[in-house]
Amino acid sequence: MHHLLLALTVTPSPDPTGTLRPGLSEDQVTPGTWGFVLTAFIVILTTFLIVDMVRRIRRVRYRAQVEEARMAAEAGDQADENGDAGPGTR
């Protein structure tokens, strides 16, 4: 198996120049300027969407932590009002 991999990496391709089929030009087979512009736009749009998603997830997580802290504080206040001073006190 090792010899096969070594042979595949060392053996050159039969046609390293990569010529085009007759009747085709470079402009017909490359994406060109519009392809680059659209790809760049998709990359930028995806980046903004990911940043916005992370911001929203962080905001929801923070709101959940604040709500938990508020609920714990309310539970502690209600326990104090009922005369329960907490564990270990008399």
Secondary structure, DSSP 8 states (H G I E B T S, - for coil): -HHHHHHHHHS--S-TT----TT--HHHHS-HHHHHHHHHHHHHHHHHHHHHHHHHHHHHHHHHHHHHHHHHHHHHHHHHHTT---TT--
